[in-house]
Amino acid sequence: PRKVLVEEARRAGLTPGPLYQHLQAGQDVVLQDGTVVKADDVTQENVRPRKVVIVGDTCDASALVPLAENADIVVHEATLEDEQWILARRHGHSTAGGAGRFAAKAKAKALIL
C-alpha cells in the first residue's frame, strides 16, 4: 500500500478515516462536495526499510554475519591497519581488511569504517 501524506490530505479536505484505504490502494476519492482528490497528490510509494548493522571493535564478528546479511550499510570499527593484523588479533581488535571481508561475506551494500 501507498503511504498517505497526512498534511497533504488535510489540505485537500480529507480527515483520517475510511477514504485513506482507497488512497493507500492508489485510488482517487470523491469528497462529499464532489471534489476529487487524486491519490498521486496525497500519497507516495512506501519507502523500503533500511538495514544498518553496527559492529564494534572485535577481531572475529563472524557470529554476526547472519544478522548483517544483505544490510544496506555496515558500520564496522577498524582499530588497526591490515599490516598490524597479528597485533590486532592478539588484542582482539579489528582491521580495515577484516571489516571489508565481514561486509563482503554479509553481502552488505556499503561499508563505513
C-alpha positions in Angstrom: 0.0 0.0 0.0 0.9 3.6 -0.5 1.7 6.0 2.3 -0.8 8.8 2.9 0.8 12.2 3.3 -1.4 13.4 6.1 -0.7 17.1 5.8 -1.3 17.0 2.0 -4.5 15.0 2.6 -5.7 17.6 5.2 -5.0 20.4 2.8 -7.1 18.6 0.2 -10.0 18.4 2.7 -9.6 14.8 3.9 -9.5 13.7 7.5 -8.2 10.3 8.6 -10.8 7.7 8.0 -12.1 5.0 5.6 -11.2 7.0 2.5 -7.5 6.6 3.4 -7.8 2.9 2.5 -8.7 3.9 -1.1 -5.9 6.3 -1.3 -3.4 3.7 0.0 -4.6 1.4 -2.8 -3.8 4.1 -5.3 -7.5 5.0 -5.9 -8.7 8.6 -6.2 -11.6 9.5 -3.9 -14.5 11.9 -4.1 -15.4 14.1 -1.2 -19.0 14.9 -0.2 -18.8 18.3 -2.0 -17.8 16.5 -5.2 -14.1 17.4 -5.1 -11.9 14.7 -6.5 -8.7 14.0 -4.5 -6.1 12.2 -6.6 -4.2 9.5 -4.8 -1.0 10.6 -6.5 -1.4 14.1 -5.0 -1.7 12.9 -1.4 0.3 9.6 -1.2 3.7 8.3 -2.0 5.2 4.9 -2.5 6.3 3.3 0.7 10.0 3.5 1.3 11.7 0.2 1.8 13.1 -0.1 5.4 16.9 0.2 5.7 19.0 -2.3 7.5 22.0 -0.8 9.3 24.4 -3.0 11.2 27.0 -1.6 13.6 29.9 -3.8 14.6 32.3 -2.8 17.4 36.0 -3.4 17.5 36.3 -7.2 17.5 38.7 -9.4 15.7 36.0 -12.0 14.9 32.5 -10.8 14.2 31.6 -13.9 12.2 28.7 -14.8 14.5 27.1 -11.5 13.3 27.2 -12.3 9.6 23.7 -13.9 9.5 22.3 -10.8 11.2 24.1 -8.5 8.9 23.2 -10.4 5.7 22.1 -8.0 2.9 22.5 -5.0 5.1 22.2 -1.6 3.3 25.1 -0.3 5.5 27.6 -2.0 7.8 29.4 0.4 10.1 32.5 -1.5 11.4 35.2 -0.2 13.7 38.7 -1.0 12.5 41.3 -0.1 15.0 44.4 -1.2 13.2 45.8 -1.4 9.6 45.9 -4.8 7.9 49.7 -4.8 8.3 49.2 -5.0 12.0 46.8 -8.0 11.9 48.9 -10.0 14.3 48.8 -7.3 16.9 45.1 -6.8 16.2 44.3 -10.5 16.7 46.4 -10.7 19.9 44.4 -7.8 21.4 41.0 -8.7 19.9 40.9 -5.7 17.6 39.7 -5.5 14.0 41.4 -4.3 10.9 40.1 -2.5 7.8 40.6 -5.6 5.8 38.8 -7.7 8.3 35.9 -5.3 8.2 35.8 -5.4 4.5 35.8 -9.2 4.5 33.0 -9.2 7.0 30.9 -6.8 4.9 31.6 -8.9 1.7 30.6 -12.1 3.5 27.4 -10.5 4.7 26.7 -9.1 1.2 26.3 -5.6 2.5 25.7 -2.9 0.0 28.0 -0.4 1.7 30.7 -0.4 4.4 31.6 2.6 6.6 34.8 2.2 8.7 
